[in-house]
Amino acid sequence: MTIFTVNSGVISSGISLASGDSLTVNAGAIAIATSVNNGVTALIHGSAIATVISGGAEAVYAGGGARALCFLS
């Protein structure tokens, strides 16, 4: 289990989330090319770009944004 937190002013790239992992992207932060797999929910308060979702979910909160999502079955 890994807990990822992307804080304001930081850009993350290429994080891959598996069962038991968590990701929080805080306001003012950007997550690029994240993979969300197998029951994981990524919490987005900042920006998420080019997320690939396969069996997971992405929750985008007020003030946050998501662009170029790809859903795989």
PDB file of N, CA, C and O in Angstrom:
ATOM      1  N   MET A   1       0.843  -1.184   0.000  1.00  0.00           N
ATOM      2  CA  MET A   1       0.000   0.000   0.000  1.00  0.00           C
ATOM      3  C   MET A   1       0.883   1.240   0.000  1.00  0.00           C
ATOM      4  O   MET A   1       1.750   1.398   0.859  1.00  0.00           O
ATOM      5  N   THR A   2       0.654   2.107  -0.963  1.00  0.00           N
ATOM      6  CA  THR A   2       1.402   3.351  -1.056  1.00  0.00           C
ATOM      7  C   THR A   2       0.421   4.512  -1.081  1.00  0.00           C
ATOM      8  O   THR A   2      -0.589   4.472  -1.783  1.00  0.00           O
ATOM      9  N   ILE A   3       0.730   5.546  -0.307  1.00  0.00           N
ATOM     10  CA  ILE A   3      -0.098   6.750  -0.267  1.00  0.00           C
ATOM     11  C   ILE A   3       0.648   7.856  -1.009  1.00  0.00           C
ATOM     12  O   ILE A   3       1.739   8.260  -0.605  1.00  0.00           O
ATOM     13  N   PHE A   4       0.051   8.341  -2.098  1.00  0.00           N
ATOM     14  CA  PHE A   4       0.641   9.424  -2.879  1.00  0.00           C
ATOM     15  C   PHE A   4      -0.129  10.711  -2.593  1.00  0.00           C
ATOM     16  O   PHE A   4      -1.360  10.718  -2.595  1.00  0.00           O
ATOM     17  N   THR A   5       0.595  11.792  -2.348  1.00  0.00           N
ATOM     18  CA  THR A   5      -0.010  13.115  -2.200  1.00  0.00           C
ATOM     19  C   THR A   5       0.777  14.084  -3.069  1.00  0.00           C
ATOM     20  O   THR A   5       1.994  14.207  -2.935  1.00  0.00           O
ATOM     21  N   VAL A   6       0.070  14.772  -3.961  1.00  0.00           N
ATOM     22  CA  VAL A   6       0.709  15.778  -4.820  1.00  0.00           C
ATOM     23  C   VAL A   6       0.264  17.137  -4.292  1.00  0.00           C
ATOM     24  O   VAL A   6      -0.916  17.481  -4.342  1.00  0.00           O
ATOM     25  N   ASN A   7       1.221  17.899  -3.789  1.00  0.00           N
ATOM     26  CA  ASN A   7       0.906  19.176  -3.145  1.00  0.00           C
ATOM     27  C   ASN A   7       0.930  20.343  -4.122  1.00  0.00           C
ATOM     28  O   ASN A   7       1.471  20.231  -5.222  1.00  0.00           O
ATOM     29  N   SER A   8       0.348  21.453  -3.717  1.00  0.00           N
ATOM     30  CA  SER A   8       0.261  22.659  -4.536  1.00  0.00           C
ATOM     31  C   SER A   8       1.630  23.041  -5.095  1.00  0.00           C
ATOM     32  O   SER A   8       2.629  23.046  -4.376  1.00  0.00           O
ATOM     33  N   GLY A   9       1.656  23.360  -6.389  1.00  0.00           N
ATOM     34  CA  GLY A   9       2.891  23.770  -7.044  1.00  0.00           C
ATOM     35  C   GLY A   9       3.717  22.624  -7.591  1.00  0.00           C
ATOM     36  O   GLY A   9       4.758  22.852  -8.207  1.00  0.00           O
ATOM     37  N   VAL A  10       3.265  21.375  -7.372  1.00  0.00           N
ATOM     38  CA  VAL A  10       4.002  20.185  -7.808  1.00  0.00           C
ATOM     39  C   VAL A  10       3.277  19.536  -8.979  1.00  0.00           C
ATOM     40  O   VAL A  10       2.047  19.526  -9.029  1.00  0.00           O
ATOM     41  N   ILE A  11       4.055  18.990  -9.931  1.00  0.00           N
ATOM     42  CA  ILE A  11       3.514  18.228 -11.051  1.00  0.00           C
ATOM     43  C   ILE A  11       4.034  16.800 -10.932  1.00  0.00           C
ATOM     44  O   ILE A  11       5.244  16.576 -10.886  1.00  0.00           O
ATOM     45  N   SER A  12       3.114  15.832 -10.880  1.00  0.00           N
ATOM     46  CA  SER A  12       3.521  14.424 -10.871  1.00  0.00           C
ATOM     47  C   SER A  12       3.302  13.858 -12.264  1.00  0.00           C
ATOM     48  O   SER A  12       2.483  14.363 -13.031  1.00  0.00           O
ATOM     49  N   SER A  13       4.045  12.800 -12.584  1.00  0.00           N
ATOM     50  CA  SER A  13       3.893  12.164 -13.883  1.00  0.00           C
ATOM     51  C   SER A  13       4.139  10.668 -13.762  1.00  0.00           C
ATOM     52  O   SER A  13       5.124  10.239 -13.160  1.00  0.00           O
ATOM     53  N   GLY A  14       3.239   9.879 -14.337  1.00  0.00           N
ATOM     54  CA  GLY A  14       3.464   8.447 -14.453  1.00  0.00           C
ATOM     55  C   GLY A  14       3.204   7.622 -13.208  1.00  0.00           C
ATOM     56  O   GLY A  14       3.716   6.507 -13.107  1.00  0.00           O
ATOM     57  N   ILE A  15       2.435   8.121 -12.260  1.00  0.00           N
ATOM     58  CA  ILE A  15       2.103   7.321 -11.085  1.00  0.00           C
ATOM     59  C   ILE A  15       1.133   6.214 -11.488  1.00  0.00           C
ATOM     60  O   ILE A  15       0.159   6.458 -12.200  1.00  0.00           O
ATOM     61  N   SER A  16       1.409   5.000 -11.028  1.00  0.00           N
ATOM     62  CA  SER A  16       0.526   3.866 -11.283  1.00  0.00           C
ATOM     63  C   SER A  16      -0.025   3.361  -9.953  1.00  0.00           C
ATOM     64  O   SER A  16       0.733   2.963  -9.068  1.00  0.00           O
ATOM     65  N   LEU A  17      -1.342   3.379  -9.819  1.00  0.00           N
ATOM     66  CA  LEU A  17      -1.998   2.995  -8.580  1.00  0.00           C
ATOM     67  C   LEU A  17      -2.586   1.598  -8.692  1.00  0.00           C
ATOM     68  O   LEU A  17      -3.275   1.281  -9.662  1.00  0.00           O
ATOM     69  N   ALA A  18      -2.311   0.764  -7.692  1.00  0.00           N
ATOM     70  CA  ALA A  18      -2.866  -0.584  -7.635  1.00  0.00           C
ATOM     71  C   ALA A  18      -3.722  -0.711  -6.383  1.00  0.00           C
ATOM     72  O   ALA A  18      -3.784   0.213  -5.573  1.00  0.00           O
ATOM     73  N   SER A  19      -4.368  -1.829  -6.227  1.00  0.00           N
ATOM     74  CA  SER A  19      -5.245  -2.072  -5.093  1.00  0.00           C
ATOM     75  C   SER A  19      -4.539  -1.747  -3.778  1.00  0.00           C
ATOM     76  O   SER A  19      -3.425  -2.207  -3.526  1.00  0.00           O
ATOM     77  N   GLY A  20      -5.206  -0.946  -2.942  1.00  0.00           N
ATOM     78  CA  GLY A  20      -4.642  -0.559  -1.659  1.00  0.00           C
ATOM     79  C   GLY A  20      -3.910   0.766  -1.673  1.00  0.00           C
ATOM     80  O   GLY A  20      -3.667   1.345  -0.614  1.00  0.00           O
ATOM     81  N   ASP A  21      -3.548   1.267  -2.862  1.00  0.00           N
ATOM     82  CA  ASP A  21      -2.878   2.565  -2.983  1.00  0.00           C
ATOM     83  C   ASP A  21      -3.893   3.699  -2.912  1.00  0.00           C
ATOM     84  O   ASP A  21      -5.093   3.485  -3.086  1.00  0.00           O
ATOM     85  N   SER A  22      -3.401   4.903  -2.654  1.00  0.00           N
ATOM     86  CA  SER A  22      -4.276   6.074  -2.717  1.00  0.00           C
ATOM     87  C   SER A  22      -3.507   7.249  -3.310  1.00  0.00           C
ATOM     88  O   SER A  22      -2.287   7.350  -3.184  1.00  0.00           O
ATOM     89  N   LEU A  23      -4.265   8.139  -3.965  1.00  0.00           N
ATOM     90  CA  LEU A  23      -3.687   9.357  -4.553  1.00  0.00           C
ATOM     91  C   LEU A  23      -4.601  10.521  -4.244  1.00  0.00           C
ATOM     92  O   LEU A  23      -5.804  10.469  -4.500  1.00  0.00           O
ATOM     93  N   THR A  24      -4.021  11.572  -3.693  1.00  0.00           N
ATOM     94  CA  THR A  24      -4.722  12.837  -3.510  1.00  0.00           C
ATOM     95  C   THR A  24      -3.934  13.913  -4.226  1.00  0.00           C
ATOM     96  O   THR A  24      -2.751  14.114  -3.953  1.00  0.00           O
ATOM     97  N   VAL A  25      -4.589  14.604  -5.141  1.00  0.00           N
ATOM     98  CA  VAL A  25      -3.975  15.729  -5.849  1.00  0.00           C
ATOM     99  C   VAL A  25      -4.597  16.994  -5.267  1.00  0.00           C
ATOM    100  O   VAL A  25      -5.768  17.287  -5.510  1.00  0.00           O
ATOM    101  N   ASN A  26      -3.813  17.735  -4.504  1.00  0.00           N
ATOM    102  CA  ASN A  26      -4.325  18.928  -3.825  1.00  0.00           C
ATOM    103  C   ASN A  26      -4.506  20.093  -4.786  1.00  0.00           C
ATOM    104  O   ASN A  26      -3.950  20.094  -5.884  1.00  0.00           O
ATOM    105  N   ALA A  27      -5.290  21.090  -4.368  1.00  0.00           N
ATOM    106  CA  ALA A  27      -5.513  22.290  -5.174  1.00  0.00           C
ATOM    107  C   ALA A  27      -4.172  22.910  -5.541  1.00  0.00           C
ATOM    108  O   ALA A  27      -3.285  23.033  -4.696  1.00  0.00           O
ATOM    109  N   GLY A  28      -4.029  23.300  -6.805  1.00  0.00           N
ATOM    110  CA  GLY A  28      -2.794  23.909  -7.280  1.00  0.00           C
ATOM    111  C   GLY A  28      -1.756  22.908  -7.742  1.00  0.00           C
ATOM    112  O   GLY A  28      -0.673  23.300  -8.175  1.00  0.00           O
ATOM    113  N   ALA A  29      -2.069  21.612  -7.659  1.00  0.00           N
ATOM    114  CA  ALA A  29      -1.165  20.548  -8.109  1.00  0.00           C
ATOM    115  C   ALA A  29      -1.694  19.942  -9.404  1.00  0.00           C
ATOM    116  O   ALA A  29      -2.868  20.099  -9.741  1.00  0.00           O
ATOM    117  N   ILE A  30      -0.810  19.244 -10.129  1.00  0.00           N
ATOM    118  CA  ILE A  30      -1.177  18.617 -11.398  1.00  0.00           C
ATOM    119  C   ILE A  30      -0.653  17.185 -11.413  1.00  0.00           C
ATOM    120  O   ILE A  30       0.505  16.938 -11.075  1.00  0.00           O
ATOM    121  N   ALA A  31      -1.511  16.241 -11.808  1.00  0.00           N
ATOM    122  CA  ALA A  31      -1.106  14.852 -12.021  1.00  0.00           C
ATOM    123  C   ALA A  31      -1.270  14.524 -13.496  1.00  0.00           C
ATOM    124  O   ALA A  31      -2.362  14.661 -14.049  1.00  0.00           O
ATOM    125  N   ILE A  32      -0.190  14.092 -14.134  1.00  0.00           N
ATOM    126  CA  ILE A  32      -0.195  13.780 -15.566  1.00  0.00           C
ATOM    127  C   ILE A  32       0.073  12.291 -15.757  1.00  0.00           C
ATOM    128  O   ILE A  32       0.935  11.717 -15.091  1.00  0.00           O
ATOM    129  N   ALA A  33      -0.667  11.672 -16.666  1.00  0.00           N
ATOM    130  CA  ALA A  33      -0.462  10.274 -17.070  1.00  0.00           C
ATOM    131  C   ALA A  33      -0.482   9.319 -15.887  1.00  0.00           C
ATOM    132  O   ALA A  33       0.424   8.504 -15.715  1.00  0.00           O
ATOM    133  N   THR A  34      -1.530   9.431 -15.071  1.00  0.00           N
ATOM    134  CA  THR A  34      -1.707   8.533 -13.934  1.00  0.00           C
ATOM    135  C   THR A  34      -2.528   7.326 -14.364  1.00  0.00           C
ATOM    136  O   THR A  34      -3.483   7.462 -15.129  1.00  0.00           O
ATOM    137  N   SER A  35      -2.157   6.135 -13.871  1.00  0.00           N
ATOM    138  CA  SER A  35      -2.940   4.923 -14.098  1.00  0.00           C
ATOM    139  C   SER A  35      -3.666   4.562 -12.809  1.00  0.00           C
ATOM    140  O   SER A  35      -3.043   4.397 -11.761  1.00  0.00           O
ATOM    141  N   VAL A  36      -4.994   4.440 -12.894  1.00  0.00           N
ATOM    142  CA  VAL A  36      -5.819   4.129 -11.724  1.00  0.00           C
ATOM    143  C   VAL A  36      -6.453   2.760 -11.963  1.00  0.00           C
ATOM    144  O   VAL A  36      -7.285   2.599 -12.856  1.00  0.00           O
ATOM    145  N   ASN A  37      -6.055   1.780 -11.160  1.00  0.00           N
ATOM    146  CA  ASN A  37      -6.449   0.396 -11.405  1.00  0.00           C
ATOM    147  C   ASN A  37      -7.190  -0.232 -10.230  1.00  0.00           C
ATOM    148  O   ASN A  37      -7.049   0.209  -9.090  1.00  0.00           O
ATOM    149  N   ASN A  38      -7.974  -1.257 -10.517  1.00  0.00           N
ATOM    150  CA  ASN A  38      -8.502  -2.227  -9.554  1.00  0.00           C
ATOM    151  C   ASN A  38      -9.021  -1.681  -8.237  1.00  0.00           C
ATOM    152  O   ASN A  38      -8.441  -1.946  -7.185  1.00  0.00           O
ATOM    153  N   GLY A  39     -10.100  -0.927  -8.282  1.00  0.00           N
ATOM    154  CA  GLY A  39     -10.774  -0.508  -7.065  1.00  0.00           C
ATOM    155  C   GLY A  39     -10.220   0.729  -6.387  1.00  0.00           C
ATOM    156  O   GLY A  39     -10.721   1.122  -5.334  1.00  0.00           O
ATOM    157  N   VAL A  40      -9.208   1.353  -6.955  1.00  0.00           N
ATOM    158  CA  VAL A  40      -8.620   2.564  -6.386  1.00  0.00           C
ATOM    159  C   VAL A  40      -9.427   3.777  -6.847  1.00  0.00           C
ATOM    160  O   VAL A  40      -9.870   3.826  -7.994  1.00  0.00           O
ATOM    161  N   THR A  41      -9.619   4.751  -5.964  1.00  0.00           N
ATOM    162  CA  THR A  41     -10.228   6.020  -6.339  1.00  0.00           C
ATOM    163  C   THR A  41      -9.217   7.134  -6.113  1.00  0.00           C
ATOM    164  O   THR A  41      -8.748   7.332  -4.992  1.00  0.00           O
ATOM    165  N   ALA A  42      -8.880   7.859  -7.170  1.00  0.00           N
ATOM    166  CA  ALA A  42      -7.984   9.013  -7.067  1.00  0.00           C
ATOM    167  C   ALA A  42      -8.826  10.236  -6.714  1.00  0.00           C
ATOM    168  O   ALA A  42      -9.858  10.481  -7.339  1.00  0.00           O
ATOM    169  N   LEU A  43      -8.393  10.999  -5.722  1.00  0.00           N
ATOM    170  CA  LEU A  43      -9.113  12.189  -5.258  1.00  0.00           C
ATOM    171  C   LEU A  43      -8.448  13.430  -5.843  1.00  0.00           C
ATOM    172  O   LEU A  43      -7.297  13.731  -5.529  1.00  0.00           O
ATOM    173  N   ILE A  44      -9.179  14.151  -6.698  1.00  0.00           N
ATOM    174  CA  ILE A  44      -8.607  15.267  -7.444  1.00  0.00           C
ATOM    175  C   ILE A  44      -9.208  16.588  -6.973  1.00  0.00           C
ATOM    176  O   ILE A  44     -10.387  16.864  -7.196  1.00  0.00           O
ATOM    177  N   HIS A  45      -8.387  17.389  -6.326  1.00  0.00           N
ATOM    178  CA  HIS A  45      -8.768  18.748  -5.931  1.00  0.00           C
ATOM    179  C   HIS A  45      -8.056  19.764  -6.836  1.00  0.00           C
ATOM    180  O   HIS A  45      -8.445  20.931  -6.894  1.00  0.00           O
ATOM    181  N   GLY A  46      -7.022  19.314  -7.532  1.00  0.00           N
ATOM    182  CA  GLY A  46      -6.256  20.137  -8.462  1.00  0.00           C
ATOM    183  C   GLY A  46      -6.604  19.746  -9.894  1.00  0.00           C
ATOM    184  O   GLY A  46      -7.772  19.787 -10.281  1.00  0.00           O
ATOM    185  N   SER A  47      -5.594  19.365 -10.688  1.00  0.00           N
ATOM    186  CA  SER A  47      -5.816  18.993 -12.084  1.00  0.00           C
ATOM    187  C   SER A  47      -5.272  17.607 -12.370  1.00  0.00           C
ATOM    188  O   SER A  47      -4.200  17.235 -11.893  1.00  0.00           O
ATOM    189  N   ALA A  48      -6.022  16.845 -13.155  1.00  0.00           N
ATOM    190  CA  ALA A  48      -5.590  15.535 -13.636  1.00  0.00           C
ATOM    191  C   ALA A  48      -5.656  15.544 -15.155  1.00  0.00           C
ATOM    192  O   ALA A  48      -6.683  15.891 -15.738  1.00  0.00           O
ATOM    193  N   ILE A  49      -4.558  15.161 -15.792  1.00  0.00           N
ATOM    194  CA  ILE A  49      -4.475  15.179 -17.250  1.00  0.00           C
ATOM    195  C   ILE A  49      -4.017  13.813 -17.736  1.00  0.00           C
ATOM    196  O   ILE A  49      -3.058  13.248 -17.208  1.00  0.00           O
ATOM    197  N   ALA A  50      -4.706  13.281 -18.747  1.00  0.00           N
ATOM    198  CA  ALA A  50      -4.340  12.013 -19.396  1.00  0.00           C
ATOM    199  C   ALA A  50      -4.321  10.850 -18.417  1.00  0.00           C
ATOM    200  O   ALA A  50      -3.365  10.077 -18.375  1.00  0.00           O
ATOM    201  N   THR A  51      -5.389  10.732 -17.628  1.00  0.00           N
ATOM    202  CA  THR A  51      -5.513   9.624 -16.684  1.00  0.00           C
ATOM    203  C   THR A  51      -6.080   8.399 -17.393  1.00  0.00           C
ATOM    204  O   THR A  51      -7.027   8.509 -18.171  1.00  0.00           O
ATOM    205  N   VAL A  52      -5.497   7.233 -17.121  1.00  0.00           N
ATOM    206  CA  VAL A  52      -6.012   5.973 -17.643  1.00  0.00           C
ATOM    207  C   VAL A  52      -6.660   5.237 -16.473  1.00  0.00           C
ATOM    208  O   VAL A  52      -6.007   4.960 -15.466  1.00  0.00           O
ATOM    209  N   ILE A  53      -7.953   4.921 -16.613  1.00  0.00           N
ATOM    210  CA  ILE A  53      -8.708   4.285 -15.544  1.00  0.00           C
ATOM    211  C   ILE A  53      -9.105   2.880 -15.984  1.00  0.00           C
ATOM    212  O   ILE A  53      -9.781   2.698 -16.996  1.00  0.00           O
ATOM    213  N   SER A  54      -8.673   1.892 -15.208  1.00  0.00           N
ATOM    214  CA  SER A  54      -8.979   0.491 -15.511  1.00  0.00           C
ATOM    215  C   SER A  54      -9.425  -0.197 -14.226  1.00  0.00           C
ATOM    216  O   SER A  54      -8.601  -0.713 -13.471  1.00  0.00           O
ATOM    217  N   GLY A  55     -10.728  -0.202 -13.982  1.00  0.00           N
ATOM    218  CA  GLY A  55     -11.252  -0.821 -12.781  1.00  0.00           C
ATOM    219  C   GLY A  55     -11.206   0.079 -11.565  1.00  0.00           C
ATOM    220  O   GLY A  55     -11.550  -0.357 -10.466  1.00  0.00           O
ATOM    221  N   GLY A  56     -10.789   1.325 -11.731  1.00  0.00           N
ATOM    222  CA  GLY A  56     -10.744   2.291 -10.635  1.00  0.00           C
ATOM    223  C   GLY A  56     -11.672   3.453 -10.920  1.00  0.00           C
ATOM    224  O   GLY A  56     -12.556   3.359 -11.772  1.00  0.00           O
ATOM    225  N   ALA A  57     -11.469   4.557 -10.201  1.00  0.00           N
ATOM    226  CA  ALA A  57     -12.303   5.738 -10.386  1.00  0.00           C
ATOM    227  C   ALA A  57     -11.504   6.992 -10.061  1.00  0.00           C
ATOM    228  O   ALA A  57     -10.463   6.945  -9.406  1.00  0.00           O
ATOM    229  N   GLU A  58     -12.023   8.104 -10.538  1.00  0.00           N
ATOM    230  CA  GLU A  58     -11.412   9.401 -10.252  1.00  0.00           C
ATOM    231  C   GLU A  58     -12.513  10.329  -9.762  1.00  0.00           C
ATOM    232  O   GLU A  58     -13.481  10.575 -10.481  1.00  0.00           O
ATOM    233  N   ALA A  59     -12.376  10.842  -8.556  1.00  0.00           N
ATOM    234  CA  ALA A  59     -13.341  11.776  -7.985  1.00  0.00           C
ATOM    235  C   ALA A  59     -12.769  13.182  -8.100  1.00  0.00           C
ATOM    236  O   ALA A  59     -11.729  13.491  -7.517  1.00  0.00           O
ATOM    237  N   VAL A  60     -13.459  14.033  -8.860  1.00  0.00           N
ATOM    238  CA  VAL A  60     -13.004  15.400  -9.091  1.00  0.00           C
ATOM    239  C   VAL A  60     -13.873  16.339  -8.266  1.00  0.00           C
ATOM    240  O   VAL A  60     -15.089  16.389  -8.445  1.00  0.00           O
ATOM    241  N   TYR A  61     -13.249  17.073  -7.371  1.00  0.00           N
ATOM    242  CA  TYR A  61     -13.966  17.958  -6.457  1.00  0.00           C
ATOM    243  C   TYR A  61     -14.062  19.366  -7.021  1.00  0.00           C
ATOM    244  O   TYR A  61     -13.345  19.719  -7.957  1.00  0.00           O
ATOM    245  N   ALA A  62     -14.957  20.172  -6.445  1.00  0.00           N
ATOM    246  CA  ALA A  62     -15.143  21.561  -6.868  1.00  0.00           C
ATOM    247  C   ALA A  62     -13.799  22.272  -6.894  1.00  0.00           C
ATOM    248  O   ALA A  62     -13.023  22.191  -5.942  1.00  0.00           O
ATOM    249  N   GLY A  63     -13.535  22.962  -7.984  1.00  0.00           N
ATOM    250  CA  GLY A  63     -12.261  23.659  -8.147  1.00  0.00           C
ATOM    251  C   GLY A  63     -11.206  22.819  -8.832  1.00  0.00           C
ATOM    252  O   GLY A  63     -10.187  23.343  -9.280  1.00  0.00           O
ATOM    253  N   GLY A  64     -11.444  21.497  -8.920  1.00  0.00           N
ATOM    254  CA  GLY A  64     -10.519  20.606  -9.609  1.00  0.00           C
ATOM    255  C   GLY A  64     -10.940  20.397 -11.050  1.00  0.00           C
ATOM    256  O   GLY A  64     -12.009  20.847 -11.461  1.00  0.00           O
ATOM    257  N   GLY A  65     -10.107  19.718 -11.813  1.00  0.00           N
ATOM    258  CA  GLY A  65     -10.440  19.472 -13.213  1.00  0.00           C
ATOM    259  C   GLY A  65      -9.781  18.218 -13.726  1.00  0.00           C
ATOM    260  O   GLY A  65      -8.728  17.816 -13.232  1.00  0.00           O
ATOM    261  N   ALA A  66     -10.398  17.589 -14.726  1.00  0.00           N
ATOM    262  CA  ALA A  66      -9.854  16.401 -15.350  1.00  0.00           C
ATOM    263  C   ALA A  66      -9.982  16.542 -16.856  1.00  0.00           C
ATOM    264  O   ALA A  66     -11.030  16.928 -17.374  1.00  0.00           O
ATOM    265  N   ARG A  67      -8.887  16.219 -17.557  1.00  0.00           N
ATOM    266  CA  ARG A  67      -8.875  16.312 -19.028  1.00  0.00           C
ATOM    267  C   ARG A  67      -8.297  15.025 -19.618  1.00  0.00           C
ATOM    268  O   ARG A  67      -7.403  14.413 -19.034  1.00  0.00           O
ATOM    269  N   ALA A  68      -8.800  14.633 -20.748  1.00  0.00           N
ATOM    270  CA  ALA A  68      -8.279  13.501 -21.523  1.00  0.00           C
ATOM    271  C   ALA A  68      -8.259  12.207 -20.733  1.00  0.00           C
ATOM    272  O   ALA A  68      -7.218  11.560 -20.609  1.00  0.00           O
ATOM    273  N   LEU A  69      -9.424  11.828 -20.193  1.00  0.00           N
ATOM    274  CA  LEU A  69      -9.535  10.555 -19.472  1.00  0.00           C
ATOM    275  C   LEU A  69      -9.678   9.418 -20.470  1.00  0.00           C
ATOM    276  O   LEU A  69     -10.282   9.578 -21.530  1.00  0.00           O
ATOM    277  N   CYS A  70      -9.113   8.265 -20.119  1.00  0.00           N
ATOM    278  CA  CYS A  70      -9.261   7.063 -20.928  1.00  0.00           C
ATOM    279  C   CYS A  70      -9.745   5.949 -20.007  1.00  0.00           C
ATOM    280  O   CYS A  70      -9.085   5.627 -19.020  1.00  0.00           O
ATOM    281  N   PHE A  71     -10.906   5.356 -20.330  1.00  0.00           N
ATOM    282  CA  PHE A  71     -11.455   4.272 -19.525  1.00  0.00           C
ATOM    283  C   PHE A  71     -11.235   2.951 -20.234  1.00  0.00           C
ATOM    284  O   PHE A  71     -11.628   2.795 -21.391  1.00  0.00           O
ATOM    285  N   LEU A  72     -10.612   1.996 -19.555  1.00  0.00           N
ATOM    286  CA  LEU A  72     -10.384   0.672 -20.106  1.00  0.00           C
ATOM    287  C   LEU A  72     -11.229  -0.331 -19.342  1.00  0.00           C
ATOM    288  O   LEU A  72     -11.415  -0.205 -18.131  1.00  0.00           O
ATOM    289  N   SER A  73     -11.742  -1.329 -20.055  1.00  0.00           N
ATOM    290  CA  SER A  73     -12.547  -2.353 -19.365  1.00  0.00           C
ATOM    291  C   SER A  73     -11.733  -3.601 -19.146  1.00  0.00           C
ATOM    292  O   SER A  73     -12.234  -4.574 -18.582  1.00  0.00           O
TER     293      SER A  73
END
